[in-house]
Amino acid sequence: MGKLFGTDGVRGVANTELTPELAFKLGRAATYLFGRDFRRPVFVIGRDTRISGAMLESALAAGICSAGGQAVILGVIPTPGVAYLVHKLKAQAGVVISASHNPFPDNGIKFFAGTGYKLPDAKEAELEKLVLVAEDKMPRPIEDHVGVIEYRHELIKEYIDYAI
């Protein structure tokens, strides 16, 4: 494993190790990596109830938008719900902001491929390399190519209907 990704995404104490700046960079890099063949790649984002979740969600979405992607914000939803919806919506990737059973001050960012499955280690390594580069040379779209944020909290019902 690399410097950022552990066995289950990027984790750390929110706002010291896992900062909004890092979340922004992860959003930009993921959009560049997964969006190469799409005009506006779609990312489905869900989170748990940790107080730092909204802060990291906002930073991640801003990074996605800065690279020309579309951030679909699901709100508070279980991790399997994001995995299900990323595949159902044919999004390019999904992201869960959660530290599951870890202590309250911690948080994490976990990516899913468009299939709804966890990213392979090789993809995480590519993503990490883009985030840790000394100078960000990824494109910065302008005008109507700047990304958008869409709030779709009602999509949790799609997952609930599927689960029951």
Residue, then its C-alpha position, 0 to 999 in steps of 0.5 A: m500500500g501507499k502513503l494515503f490508501g490503507t486497507d479501506g480507503v484514506r483514513g485519519v483524524a478529520n481536519t488534521e490528517l484527513t483534511p479538506e485540502l486532501a479531500f479536494k485533491l482526491g476529488r480532482a485526481a479521481t475526476y481526472l483518472f475516472g473521467r478521461d472518456f467522459r465530458r462530465p464524469v459522475f461521482v456518487i457521494g454518500r457519508d455517515t453521521r460524523i460531524s466532519g462528514a459534511m466538511l469533507e463531502s463539500a471539499l471532495a465535491a469542490g475538487i470534483c467540480s474543479a476538474g469538470g465532474q458532477a458530484v451527486i450528493l446522496g447525504v447520509i446513507p450506508t456504504p452498501g447504498v453507495a455501492y448499489l447506487v453508483h452501479k445503478l446510476k451508471a456513475q463513473a465512481g462512488v465515494v463513501i465518507s465514513a470511518s465505520h467502527n473507528p473512533f469519533p474524531d476519525n473519518g475516511i474516504k473510500f472510492f468505488a469503481g463504476t461497478g460498485y466494487k472497491l477499487p483495485d490496489a493498482k487504481e488506488a496507486e494511480l490515484e495516490k500518485l496524482v494526489l501526491v504529485a508536487e505540482d498539480k498539472m491536471p486540467r482546470p475547465i472553465e465556463d460551462h465545463v466547470g463541474v456541478i453539484e446535484y443534491r439527490h438525497e431522495l435516492i436513498k429510497e432506491y436503495i431501501d426499495y432494493a434492500i427490502 
